[in-house]
Amino acid sequence: SQGTMAFSGKYEFEGDENYDAFVQKIGLPSDKIEMGRNCKIVTEVVQNGNDFTWTQHFPGGRTTTNTFTVGKEADMETMGGKKFQATVKMEDGKLVADFPNYRHTAEISGGKLVEISTSSGVVYKRTSKKIA
């Protein structure tokens, strides 16, 4: 397995694929779609063993934070700001979470944070480069 602290760090949005198709598929309102497009989100991950604090800093000062422990149910917030409960799993060094209408995976690959969200066959990929 990868080092236990593999995810810890600060990552800045670098690029994505299939954004529009995905956010339409999950029903994001158009104002949120515009706000999120090519948005220089900084993702800050603090990992302590199986405990994670996952914060997204949006331009303009808004942040969302999800705190979870691998294998335990936790309160989470979706891209669209909906609250729900999910159990995050670790599979082959990837974090995997089933959100209400999409499956989300996150992994560190080549020093980058690669996140993939899948909804009804539409795959959205976001890559962020490590900045701290």
Chimera marker file (.cmm) of the C-alpha trace (Angstrom):
<marker_set name="trace">
<marker id="1" x="0.000" y="0.000" z="0.000" r="1" g="1" b="0" radius="0.5"/>
<marker id="2" x="1.030" y="3.609" z="-0.447" r="1" g="1" b="0" radius="0.5"/>
<marker id="3" x="2.383" y="5.633" z="2.454" r="1" g="1" b="0" radius="0.5"/>
<marker id="4" x="-0.294" y="6.264" z="5.043" r="1" g="1" b="0" radius="0.5"/>
<marker id="5" x="-0.009" y="10.024" z="4.533" r="1" g="1" b="0" radius="0.5"/>
<marker id="6" x="-0.210" y="9.779" z="0.758" r="1" g="1" b="0" radius="0.5"/>
<marker id="7" x="-3.088" y="12.257" z="0.449" r="1" g="1" b="0" radius="0.5"/>
<marker id="8" x="-1.959" y="15.041" z="2.777" r="1" g="1" b="0" radius="0.5"/>
<marker id="9" x="-1.238" y="18.337" z="1.032" r="1" g="1" b="0" radius="0.5"/>
<marker id="10" x="-2.666" y="21.307" z="-0.818" r="1" g="1" b="0" radius="0.5"/>
<marker id="11" x="-3.638" y="20.901" z="-4.453" r="1" g="1" b="0" radius="0.5"/>
<marker id="12" x="-4.658" y="23.517" z="-6.999" r="1" g="1" b="0" radius="0.5"/>
<marker id="13" x="-7.053" y="22.813" z="-9.860" r="1" g="1" b="0" radius="0.5"/>
<marker id="14" x="-5.133" y="22.156" z="-13.057" r="1" g="1" b="0" radius="0.5"/>
<marker id="15" x="-7.694" y="20.826" z="-15.512" r="1" g="1" b="0" radius="0.5"/>
<marker id="16" x="-10.767" y="18.709" z="-16.020" r="1" g="1" b="0" radius="0.5"/>
<marker id="17" x="-12.611" y="16.646" z="-18.588" r="1" g="1" b="0" radius="0.5"/>
<marker id="18" x="-16.358" y="16.324" z="-19.238" r="1" g="1" b="0" radius="0.5"/>
<marker id="19" x="-17.387" y="18.997" z="-16.716" r="1" g="1" b="0" radius="0.5"/>
<marker id="20" x="-20.497" y="20.239" z="-18.521" r="1" g="1" b="0" radius="0.5"/>
<marker id="21" x="-21.908" y="16.821" z="-19.360" r="1" g="1" b="0" radius="0.5"/>
<marker id="22" x="-21.409" y="15.668" z="-15.769" r="1" g="1" b="0" radius="0.5"/>
<marker id="23" x="-22.874" y="18.660" z="-13.913" r="1" g="1" b="0" radius="0.5"/>
<marker id="24" x="-25.904" y="18.610" z="-16.213" r="1" g="1" b="0" radius="0.5"/>
<marker id="25" x="-26.318" y="14.886" z="-15.553" r="1" g="1" b="0" radius="0.5"/>
<marker id="26" x="-26.331" y="15.399" z="-11.763" r="1" g="1" b="0" radius="0.5"/>
<marker id="27" x="-28.712" y="18.356" z="-12.081" r="1" g="1" b="0" radius="0.5"/>
<marker id="28" x="-26.515" y="21.218" z="-10.877" r="1" g="1" b="0" radius="0.5"/>
<marker id="29" x="-28.266" y="24.587" z="-11.321" r="1" g="1" b="0" radius="0.5"/>
<marker id="30" x="-26.846" y="26.777" z="-14.083" r="1" g="1" b="0" radius="0.5"/>
<marker id="31" x="-25.474" y="29.454" z="-11.717" r="1" g="1" b="0" radius="0.5"/>
<marker id="32" x="-23.478" y="26.779" z="-9.870" r="1" g="1" b="0" radius="0.5"/>
<marker id="33" x="-22.340" y="25.313" z="-13.214" r="1" g="1" b="0" radius="0.5"/>
<marker id="34" x="-20.908" y="28.695" z="-14.272" r="1" g="1" b="0" radius="0.5"/>
<marker id="35" x="-19.282" y="29.248" z="-10.868" r="1" g="1" b="0" radius="0.5"/>
<marker id="36" x="-17.547" y="25.890" z="-10.997" r="1" g="1" b="0" radius="0.5"/>
<marker id="37" x="-16.281" y="25.999" z="-14.559" r="1" g="1" b="0" radius="0.5"/>
<marker id="38" x="-12.450" y="26.152" z="-14.692" r="1" g="1" b="0" radius="0.5"/>
<marker id="39" x="-12.675" y="27.202" z="-11.079" r="1" g="1" b="0" radius="0.5"/>
<marker id="40" x="-9.248" y="27.407" z="-9.446" r="1" g="1" b="0" radius="0.5"/>
<marker id="41" x="-10.374" y="25.348" z="-6.476" r="1" g="1" b="0" radius="0.5"/>
<marker id="42" x="-7.654" y="24.587" z="-3.934" r="1" g="1" b="0" radius="0.5"/>
<marker id="43" x="-8.210" y="21.244" z="-2.236" r="1" g="1" b="0" radius="0.5"/>
<marker id="44" x="-6.572" y="20.844" z="1.150" r="1" g="1" b="0" radius="0.5"/>
<marker id="45" x="-6.300" y="17.332" z="2.555" r="1" g="1" b="0" radius="0.5"/>
<marker id="46" x="-5.239" y="16.486" z="6.088" r="1" g="1" b="0" radius="0.5"/>
<marker id="47" x="-4.825" y="12.749" z="6.566" r="1" g="1" b="0" radius="0.5"/>
<marker id="48" x="-4.115" y="11.088" z="9.873" r="1" g="1" b="0" radius="0.5"/>
<marker id="49" x="-4.182" y="7.341" z="9.252" r="1" g="1" b="0" radius="0.5"/>
<marker id="50" x="-7.788" y="6.600" z="8.263" r="1" g="1" b="0" radius="0.5"/>
<marker id="51" x="-9.082" y="10.012" z="9.381" r="1" g="1" b="0" radius="0.5"/>
<marker id="52" x="-9.462" y="12.706" z="6.738" r="1" g="1" b="0" radius="0.5"/>
<marker id="53" x="-10.370" y="16.371" z="6.624" r="1" g="1" b="0" radius="0.5"/>
<marker id="54" x="-11.037" y="17.327" z="3.010" r="1" g="1" b="0" radius="0.5"/>
<marker id="55" x="-11.508" y="21.054" z="2.386" r="1" g="1" b="0" radius="0.5"/>
<marker id="56" x="-12.198" y="22.815" z="-0.896" r="1" g="1" b="0" radius="0.5"/>
<marker id="57" x="-11.342" y="26.524" z="-1.033" r="1" g="1" b="0" radius="0.5"/>
<marker id="58" x="-13.255" y="28.370" z="-3.762" r="1" g="1" b="0" radius="0.5"/>
<marker id="59" x="-12.243" y="31.750" z="-5.205" r="1" g="1" b="0" radius="0.5"/>
<marker id="60" x="-14.051" y="34.444" z="-3.262" r="1" g="1" b="0" radius="0.5"/>
<marker id="61" x="-13.563" y="32.784" z="0.098" r="1" g="1" b="0" radius="0.5"/>
<marker id="62" x="-16.228" y="30.054" z="0.171" r="1" g="1" b="0" radius="0.5"/>
<marker id="63" x="-15.079" y="26.710" z="1.557" r="1" g="1" b="0" radius="0.5"/>
<marker id="64" x="-16.655" y="23.288" z="1.993" r="1" g="1" b="0" radius="0.5"/>
<marker id="65" x="-15.193" y="20.719" z="4.356" r="1" g="1" b="0" radius="0.5"/>
<marker id="66" x="-15.920" y="17.005" z="4.602" r="1" g="1" b="0" radius="0.5"/>
<marker id="67" x="-14.498" y="15.141" z="7.604" r="1" g="1" b="0" radius="0.5"/>
<marker id="68" x="-14.590" y="11.353" z="7.481" r="1" g="1" b="0" radius="0.5"/>
<marker id="69" x="-12.964" y="8.132" z="8.629" r="1" g="1" b="0" radius="0.5"/>
<marker id="70" x="-12.420" y="5.361" z="6.084" r="1" g="1" b="0" radius="0.5"/>
<marker id="71" x="-15.005" y="2.624" z="6.652" r="1" g="1" b="0" radius="0.5"/>
<marker id="72" x="-17.309" y="4.686" z="8.874" r="1" g="1" b="0" radius="0.5"/>
<marker id="73" x="-20.480" y="6.528" z="7.882" r="1" g="1" b="0" radius="0.5"/>
<marker id="74" x="-20.021" y="10.312" z="7.867" r="1" g="1" b="0" radius="0.5"/>
<marker id="75" x="-22.018" y="13.432" z="7.077" r="1" g="1" b="0" radius="0.5"/>
<marker id="76" x="-20.917" y="14.755" z="3.695" r="1" g="1" b="0" radius="0.5"/>
<marker id="77" x="-21.767" y="17.569" z="1.303" r="1" g="1" b="0" radius="0.5"/>
<marker id="78" x="-22.066" y="17.192" z="-2.479" r="1" g="1" b="0" radius="0.5"/>
<marker id="79" x="-20.749" y="19.458" z="-5.239" r="1" g="1" b="0" radius="0.5"/>
<marker id="80" x="-24.186" y="21.088" z="-5.291" r="1" g="1" b="0" radius="0.5"/>
<marker id="81" x="-24.223" y="21.661" z="-1.518" r="1" g="1" b="0" radius="0.5"/>
<marker id="82" x="-26.627" y="18.833" z="-0.629" r="1" g="1" b="0" radius="0.5"/>
<marker id="83" x="-26.000" y="17.119" z="2.717" r="1" g="1" b="0" radius="0.5"/>
<marker id="84" x="-26.086" y="13.313" z="2.936" r="1" g="1" b="0" radius="0.5"/>
<marker id="85" x="-24.420" y="10.351" z="4.632" r="1" g="1" b="0" radius="0.5"/>
<marker id="86" x="-21.784" y="8.177" z="3.007" r="1" g="1" b="0" radius="0.5"/>
<marker id="87" x="-19.144" y="5.644" z="3.922" r="1" g="1" b="0" radius="0.5"/>
<marker id="88" x="-15.797" y="6.302" z="2.254" r="1" g="1" b="0" radius="0.5"/>
<marker id="89" x="-13.848" y="3.159" z="1.388" r="1" g="1" b="0" radius="0.5"/>
<marker id="90" x="-10.200" y="2.635" z="0.466" r="1" g="1" b="0" radius="0.5"/>
<marker id="91" x="-9.721" y="0.432" z="-2.612" r="1" g="1" b="0" radius="0.5"/>
<marker id="92" x="-6.247" y="-0.078" z="-4.147" r="1" g="1" b="0" radius="0.5"/>
<marker id="93" x="-4.987" y="3.193" z="-2.647" r="1" g="1" b="0" radius="0.5"/>
<marker id="94" x="-8.019" y="5.127" z="-3.934" r="1" g="1" b="0" radius="0.5"/>
<marker id="95" x="-10.667" y="6.736" z="-1.772" r="1" g="1" b="0" radius="0.5"/>
<marker id="96" x="-14.117" y="5.719" z="-3.016" r="1" g="1" b="0" radius="0.5"/>
<marker id="97" x="-17.404" y="7.326" z="-1.983" r="1" g="1" b="0" radius="0.5"/>
<marker id="98" x="-20.904" y="6.750" z="-3.272" r="1" g="1" b="0" radius="0.5"/>
<marker id="99" x="-22.709" y="10.091" z="-3.361" r="1" g="1" b="0" radius="0.5"/>
<marker id="100" x="-26.512" y="10.144" z="-3.897" r="1" g="1" b="0" radius="0.5"/>
<marker id="101" x="-26.235" y="10.429" z="-7.692" r="1" g="1" b="0" radius="0.5"/>
<marker id="102" x="-22.586" y="9.787" z="-8.473" r="1" g="1" b="0" radius="0.5"/>
<marker id="103" x="-19.591" y="7.692" z="-7.437" r="1" g="1" b="0" radius="0.5"/>
<marker id="104" x="-16.448" y="9.621" z="-6.565" r="1" g="1" b="0" radius="0.5"/>
<marker id="105" x="-12.891" y="8.338" z="-6.423" r="1" g="1" b="0" radius="0.5"/>
<marker id="106" x="-9.722" y="10.180" z="-5.445" r="1" g="1" b="0" radius="0.5"/>
<marker id="107" x="-6.122" y="9.062" z="-5.766" r="1" g="1" b="0" radius="0.5"/>
<marker id="108" x="-2.633" y="10.479" z="-5.791" r="1" g="1" b="0" radius="0.5"/>
<marker id="109" x="-1.026" y="9.704" z="-9.126" r="1" g="1" b="0" radius="0.5"/>
<marker id="110" x="2.318" y="11.136" z="-10.221" r="1" g="1" b="0" radius="0.5"/>
<marker id="111" x="2.179" y="13.623" z="-7.346" r="1" g="1" b="0" radius="0.5"/>
<marker id="112" x="-1.193" y="14.952" z="-8.506" r="1" g="1" b="0" radius="0.5"/>
<marker id="113" x="-4.632" y="14.604" z="-6.984" r="1" g="1" b="0" radius="0.5"/>
<marker id="114" x="-6.848" y="12.867" z="-9.530" r="1" g="1" b="0" radius="0.5"/>
<marker id="115" x="-10.568" y="12.810" z="-8.817" r="1" g="1" b="0" radius="0.5"/>
<marker id="116" x="-13.084" y="10.937" z="-10.935" r="1" g="1" b="0" radius="0.5"/>
<marker id="117" x="-16.855" y="11.230" z="-10.573" r="1" g="1" b="0" radius="0.5"/>
<marker id="118" x="-19.159" y="8.899" z="-12.499" r="1" g="1" b="0" radius="0.5"/>
<marker id="119" x="-22.905" y="9.303" z="-12.987" r="1" g="1" b="0" radius="0.5"/>
<marker id="120" x="-24.915" y="7.039" z="-15.312" r="1" g="1" b="0" radius="0.5"/>
<marker id="121" x="-21.911" y="6.440" z="-17.538" r="1" g="1" b="0" radius="0.5"/>
<marker id="122" x="-20.765" y="10.083" z="-17.651" r="1" g="1" b="0" radius="0.5"/>
<marker id="123" x="-17.208" y="10.339" z="-16.315" r="1" g="1" b="0" radius="0.5"/>
<marker id="124" x="-15.874" y="13.635" z="-14.960" r="1" g="1" b="0" radius="0.5"/>
<marker id="125" x="-12.149" y="13.807" z="-14.263" r="1" g="1" b="0" radius="0.5"/>
<marker id="126" x="-10.453" y="16.597" z="-12.317" r="1" g="1" b="0" radius="0.5"/>
<marker id="127" x="-6.706" y="16.909" z="-11.856" r="1" g="1" b="0" radius="0.5"/>
<marker id="128" x="-5.038" y="19.136" z="-9.283" r="1" g="1" b="0" radius="0.5"/>
<marker id="129" x="-1.313" y="19.805" z="-8.883" r="1" g="1" b="0" radius="0.5"/>
<marker id="130" x="0.356" y="19.767" z="-5.469" r="1" g="1" b="0" radius="0.5"/>
<marker id="131" x="1.270" y="23.260" z="-4.270" r="1" g="1" b="0" radius="0.5"/>
<marker id="132" x="2.127" y="22.553" z="-0.608" r="1" g="1" b="0" radius="0.5"/>
<link id1="1" id2="2" r="1" g="1" b="0" radius="0.2"/>
<link id1="2" id2="3" r="1" g="1" b="0" radius="0.2"/>
<link id1="3" id2="4" r="1" g="1" b="0" radius="0.2"/>
<link id1="4" id2="5" r="1" g="1" b="0" radius="0.2"/>
<link id1="5" id2="6" r="1" g="1" b="0" radius="0.2"/>
<link id1="6" id2="7" r="1" g="1" b="0" radius="0.2"/>
<link id1="7" id2="8" r="1" g="1" b="0" radius="0.2"/>
<link id1="8" id2="9" r="1" g="1" b="0" radius="0.2"/>
<link id1="9" id2="10" r="1" g="1" b="0" radius="0.2"/>
<link id1="10" id2="11" r="1" g="1" b="0" radius="0.2"/>
<link id1="11" id2="12" r="1" g="1" b="0" radius="0.2"/>
<link id1="12" id2="13" r="1" g="1" b="0" radius="0.2"/>
<link id1="13" id2="14" r="1" g="1" b="0" radius="0.2"/>
<link id1="14" id2="15" r="1" g="1" b="0" radius="0.2"/>
<link id1="15" id2="16" r="1" g="1" b="0" radius="0.2"/>
<link id1="16" id2="17" r="1" g="1" b="0" radius="0.2"/>
<link id1="17" id2="18" r="1" g="1" b="0" radius="0.2"/>
<link id1="18" id2="19" r="1" g="1" b="0" radius="0.2"/>
<link id1="19" id2="20" r="1" g="1" b="0" radius="0.2"/>
<link id1="20" id2="21" r="1" g="1" b="0" radius="0.2"/>
<link id1="21" id2="22" r="1" g="1" b="0" radius="0.2"/>
<link id1="22" id2="23" r="1" g="1" b="0" radius="0.2"/>
<link id1="23" id2="24" r="1" g="1" b="0" radius="0.2"/>
<link id1="24" id2="25" r="1" g="1" b="0" radius="0.2"/>
<link id1="25" id2="26" r="1" g="1" b="0" radius="0.2"/>
<link id1="26" id2="27" r="1" g="1" b="0" radius="0.2"/>
<link id1="27" id2="28" r="1" g="1" b="0" radius="0.2"/>
<link id1="28" id2="29" r="1" g="1" b="0" radius="0.2"/>
<link id1="29" id2="30" r="1" g="1" b="0" radius="0.2"/>
<link id1="30" id2="31" r="1" g="1" b="0" radius="0.2"/>
<link id1="31" id2="32" r="1" g="1" b="0" radius="0.2"/>
<link id1="32" id2="33" r="1" g="1" b="0" radius="0.2"/>
<link id1="33" id2="34" r="1" g="1" b="0" radius="0.2"/>
<link id1="34" id2="35" r="1" g="1" b="0" radius="0.2"/>
<link id1="35" id2="36" r="1" g="1" b="0" radius="0.2"/>
<link id1="36" id2="37" r="1" g="1" b="0" radius="0.2"/>
<link id1="37" id2="38" r="1" g="1" b="0" radius="0.2"/>
<link id1="38" id2="39" r="1" g="1" b="0" radius="0.2"/>
<link id1="39" id2="40" r="1" g="1" b="0" radius="0.2"/>
<link id1="40" id2="41" r="1" g="1" b="0" radius="0.2"/>
<link id1="41" id2="42" r="1" g="1" b="0" radius="0.2"/>
<link id1="42" id2="43" r="1" g="1" b="0" radius="0.2"/>
<link id1="43" id2="44" r="1" g="1" b="0" radius="0.2"/>
<link id1="44" id2="45" r="1" g="1" b="0" radius="0.2"/>
<link id1="45" id2="46" r="1" g="1" b="0" radius="0.2"/>
<link id1="46" id2="47" r="1" g="1" b="0" radius="0.2"/>
<link id1="47" id2="48" r="1" g="1" b="0" radius="0.2"/>
<link id1="48" id2="49" r="1" g="1" b="0" radius="0.2"/>
<link id1="49" id2="50" r="1" g="1" b="0" radius="0.2"/>
<link id1="50" id2="51" r="1" g="1" b="0" radius="0.2"/>
<link id1="51" id2="52" r="1" g="1" b="0" radius="0.2"/>
<link id1="52" id2="53" r="1" g="1" b="0" radius="0.2"/>
<link id1="53" id2="54" r="1" g="1" b="0" radius="0.2"/>
<link id1="54" id2="55" r="1" g="1" b="0" radius="0.2"/>
<link id1="55" id2="56" r="1" g="1" b="0" radius="0.2"/>
<link id1="56" id2="57" r="1" g="1" b="0" radius="0.2"/>
<link id1="57" id2="58" r="1" g="1" b="0" radius="0.2"/>
<link id1="58" id2="59" r="1" g="1" b="0" radius="0.2"/>
<link id1="59" id2="60" r="1" g="1" b="0" radius="0.2"/>
<link id1="60" id2="61" r="1" g="1" b="0" radius="0.2"/>
<link id1="61" id2="62" r="1" g="1" b="0" radius="0.2"/>
<link id1="62" id2="63" r="1" g="1" b="0" radius="0.2"/>
<link id1="63" id2="64" r="1" g="1" b="0" radius="0.2"/>
<link id1="64" id2="65" r="1" g="1" b="0" radius="0.2"/>
<link id1="65" id2="66" r="1" g="1" b="0" radius="0.2"/>
<link id1="66" id2="67" r="1" g="1" b="0" radius="0.2"/>
<link id1="67" id2="68" r="1" g="1" b="0" radius="0.2"/>
<link id1="68" id2="69" r="1" g="1" b="0" radius="0.2"/>
<link id1="69" id2="70" r="1" g="1" b="0" radius="0.2"/>
<link id1="70" id2="71" r="1" g="1" b="0" radius="0.2"/>
<link id1="71" id2="72" r="1" g="1" b="0" radius="0.2"/>
<link id1="72" id2="73" r="1" g="1" b="0" radius="0.2"/>
<link id1="73" id2="74" r="1" g="1" b="0" radius="0.2"/>
<link id1="74" id2="75" r="1" g="1" b="0" radius="0.2"/>
<link id1="75" id2="76" r="1" g="1" b="0" radius="0.2"/>
<link id1="76" id2="77" r="1" g="1" b="0" radius="0.2"/>
<link id1="77" id2="78" r="1" g="1" b="0" radius="0.2"/>
<link id1="78" id2="79" r="1" g="1" b="0" radius="0.2"/>
<link id1="79" id2="80" r="1" g="1" b="0" radius="0.2"/>
<link id1="80" id2="81" r="1" g="1" b="0" radius="0.2"/>
<link id1="81" id2="82" r="1" g="1" b="0" radius="0.2"/>
<link id1="82" id2="83" r="1" g="1" b="0" radius="0.2"/>
<link id1="83" id2="84" r="1" g="1" b="0" radius="0.2"/>
<link id1="84" id2="85" r="1" g="1" b="0" radius="0.2"/>
<link id1="85" id2="86" r="1" g="1" b="0" radius="0.2"/>
<link id1="86" id2="87" r="1" g="1" b="0" radius="0.2"/>
<link id1="87" id2="88" r="1" g="1" b="0" radius="0.2"/>
<link id1="88" id2="89" r="1" g="1" b="0" radius="0.2"/>
<link id1="89" id2="90" r="1" g="1" b="0" radius="0.2"/>
<link id1="90" id2="91" r="1" g="1" b="0" radius="0.2"/>
<link id1="91" id2="92" r="1" g="1" b="0" radius="0.2"/>
<link id1="92" id2="93" r="1" g="1" b="0" radius="0.2"/>
<link id1="93" id2="94" r="1" g="1" b="0" radius="0.2"/>
<link id1="94" id2="95" r="1" g="1" b="0" radius="0.2"/>
<link id1="95" id2="96" r="1" g="1" b="0" radius="0.2"/>
<link id1="96" id2="97" r="1" g="1" b="0" radius="0.2"/>
<link id1="97" id2="98" r="1" g="1" b="0" radius="0.2"/>
<link id1="98" id2="99" r="1" g="1" b="0" radius="0.2"/>
<link id1="99" id2="100" r="1" g="1" b="0" radius="0.2"/>
<link id1="100" id2="101" r="1" g="1" b="0" radius="0.2"/>
<link id1="101" id2="102" r="1" g="1" b="0" radius="0.2"/>
<link id1="102" id2="103" r="1" g="1" b="0" radius="0.2"/>
<link id1="103" id2="104" r="1" g="1" b="0" radius="0.2"/>
<link id1="104" id2="105" r="1" g="1" b="0" radius="0.2"/>
<link id1="105" id2="106" r="1" g="1" b="0" radius="0.2"/>
<link id1="106" id2="107" r="1" g="1" b="0" radius="0.2"/>
<link id1="107" id2="108" r="1" g="1" b="0" radius="0.2"/>
<link id1="108" id2="109" r="1" g="1" b="0" radius="0.2"/>
<link id1="109" id2="110" r="1" g="1" b="0" radius="0.2"/>
<link id1="110" id2="111" r="1" g="1" b="0" radius="0.2"/>
<link id1="111" id2="112" r="1" g="1" b="0" radius="0.2"/>
<link id1="112" id2="113" r="1" g="1" b="0" radius="0.2"/>
<link id1="113" id2="114" r="1" g="1" b="0" radius="0.2"/>
<link id1="114" id2="115" r="1" g="1" b="0" radius="0.2"/>
<link id1="115" id2="116" r="1" g="1" b="0" radius="0.2"/>
<link id1="116" id2="117" r="1" g="1" b="0" radius="0.2"/>
<link id1="117" id2="118" r="1" g="1" b="0" radius="0.2"/>
<link id1="118" id2="119" r="1" g="1" b="0" radius="0.2"/>
<link id1="119" id2="120" r="1" g="1" b="0" radius="0.2"/>
<link id1="120" id2="121" r="1" g="1" b="0" radius="0.2"/>
<link id1="121" id2="122" r="1" g="1" b="0" radius="0.2"/>
<link id1="122" id2="123" r="1" g="1" b="0" radius="0.2"/>
<link id1="123" id2="124" r="1" g="1" b="0" radius="0.2"/>
<link id1="124" id2="125" r="1" g="1" b="0" radius="0.2"/>
<link id1="125" id2="126" r="1" g="1" b="0" radius="0.2"/>
<link id1="126" id2="127" r="1" g="1" b="0" radius="0.2"/>
<link id1="127" id2="128" r="1" g="1" b="0" radius="0.2"/>
<link id1="128" id2="129" r="1" g="1" b="0" radius="0.2"/>
<link id1="129" id2="130" r="1" g="1" b="0" radius="0.2"/>
<link id1="130" id2="131" r="1" g="1" b="0" radius="0.2"/>
<link id1="131" id2="132" r="1" g="1" b="0" radius="0.2"/>
</marker_set>
